[in-house]
Amino acid sequence: MPFVNVLITDEGATDQQKAGIISEITRTLQSVLGKDRATTHVVIQEVPVAAWGVGGLPTLEYRAGKQAARVKMRG
């Protein structure tokens, strides 16, 4: 009985998008590991973006830095 916990930031994933995530993860576990779809559990948790960090920075600061680097590379 697989249990998959997916953490995403709370930036507006729709119910339809979440259903797609659940479906694809379930399908992958069935096709790769032979797991029974009926006993596969997928939970999606939405975390406030302010409570998530990447590379030692709050997510929004990290993204701003990456965006600035892209602009610098183009210019």
C-alpha beads as a LAMMPS data file, in Angstrom:
LAMMPS data file: protein, C-alpha beads

75 atoms
74 bonds

1 atom types
1 bond types

-500.0 500.0 xlo xhi
-500.0 500.0 ylo yhi
-500.0 500.0 zlo zhi

Masses

1 110.0

Atoms # bond

1 1 1 0.000 0.000 0.000
2 1 1 2.047 2.980 -1.232
3 1 1 1.591 6.369 0.408
4 1 1 2.912 9.398 -1.472
5 1 1 2.977 12.837 0.124
6 1 1 3.346 15.711 -2.346
7 1 1 4.243 19.150 -1.030
8 1 1 3.600 22.163 -3.251
9 1 1 3.467 25.871 -2.604
10 1 1 0.013 27.390 -2.235
11 1 1 0.097 29.372 -5.438
12 1 1 -3.171 28.369 -7.003
13 1 1 -2.992 24.781 -8.223
14 1 1 -6.507 23.977 -9.357
15 1 1 -8.478 20.926 -8.292
16 1 1 -8.107 19.664 -11.874
17 1 1 -4.303 20.026 -11.705
18 1 1 -4.213 18.234 -8.352
19 1 1 -6.345 15.430 -9.800
20 1 1 -3.808 15.128 -12.623
21 1 1 -0.939 14.857 -10.150
22 1 1 -2.780 12.160 -8.208
23 1 1 -3.618 10.239 -11.380
24 1 1 -0.094 10.380 -12.828
25 1 1 1.635 9.386 -9.588
26 1 1 -0.782 6.484 -9.171
27 1 1 -0.248 5.422 -12.800
28 1 1 3.519 5.581 -12.409
29 1 1 3.515 3.421 -9.267
30 1 1 1.327 0.900 -11.054
31 1 1 3.420 0.767 -14.226
32 1 1 6.877 0.897 -12.630
33 1 1 6.340 -1.059 -9.416
34 1 1 3.174 -3.025 -10.174
35 1 1 1.305 -1.398 -7.283
36 1 1 -2.462 -1.718 -7.007
37 1 1 -4.205 1.529 -7.904
38 1 1 -6.952 0.777 -5.378
39 1 1 -4.520 0.826 -2.463
40 1 1 -2.278 3.685 -3.590
41 1 1 -2.696 6.839 -1.522
42 1 1 -1.584 10.265 -2.721
43 1 1 -1.879 13.296 -0.463
44 1 1 -1.189 16.811 -1.710
45 1 1 -0.279 19.386 0.911
46 1 1 -0.108 23.057 0.064
47 1 1 2.513 25.007 1.982
48 1 1 2.431 28.805 2.178
49 1 1 5.096 30.103 -0.199
50 1 1 6.477 32.232 2.659
51 1 1 7.159 29.026 4.603
52 1 1 9.206 27.402 1.817
53 1 1 12.865 27.957 1.119
54 1 1 15.299 26.989 -1.634
55 1 1 19.062 27.303 -1.621
56 1 1 19.110 28.944 1.791
57 1 1 16.628 31.649 0.779
58 1 1 12.892 32.155 1.064
59 1 1 11.354 30.945 -2.187
60 1 1 10.321 34.370 -3.444
61 1 1 13.852 35.747 -2.922
62 1 1 15.342 32.685 -4.635
63 1 1 13.041 33.147 -7.642
64 1 1 13.824 36.866 -7.833
65 1 1 17.543 36.066 -7.907
66 1 1 17.082 33.487 -10.663
67 1 1 14.988 35.933 -12.688
68 1 1 17.618 38.655 -12.294
69 1 1 20.319 36.218 -13.442
70 1 1 18.278 35.342 -16.563
71 1 1 17.805 39.007 -17.424
72 1 1 21.527 39.666 -16.921
73 1 1 22.433 36.768 -19.239
74 1 1 20.168 38.127 -21.979
75 1 1 21.362 41.711 -21.699

Bonds

1 1 1 2
2 1 2 3
3 1 3 4
4 1 4 5
5 1 5 6
6 1 6 7
7 1 7 8
8 1 8 9
9 1 9 10
10 1 10 11
11 1 11 12
12 1 12 13
13 1 13 14
14 1 14 15
15 1 15 16
16 1 16 17
17 1 17 18
18 1 18 19
19 1 19 20
20 1 20 21
21 1 21 22
22 1 22 23
23 1 23 24
24 1 24 25
25 1 25 26
26 1 26 27
27 1 27 28
28 1 28 29
29 1 29 30
30 1 30 31
31 1 31 32
32 1 32 33
33 1 33 34
34 1 34 35
35 1 35 36
36 1 36 37
37 1 37 38
38 1 38 39
39 1 39 40
40 1 40 41
41 1 41 42
42 1 42 43
43 1 43 44
44 1 44 45
45 1 45 46
46 1 46 47
47 1 47 48
48 1 48 49
49 1 49 50
50 1 50 51
51 1 51 52
52 1 52 53
53 1 53 54
54 1 54 55
55 1 55 56
56 1 56 57
57 1 57 58
58 1 58 59
59 1 59 60
60 1 60 61
61 1 61 62
62 1 62 63
63 1 63 64
64 1 64 65
65 1 65 66
66 1 66 67
67 1 67 68
68 1 68 69
69 1 69 70
70 1 70 71
71 1 71 72
72 1 72 73
73 1 73 74
74 1 74 75
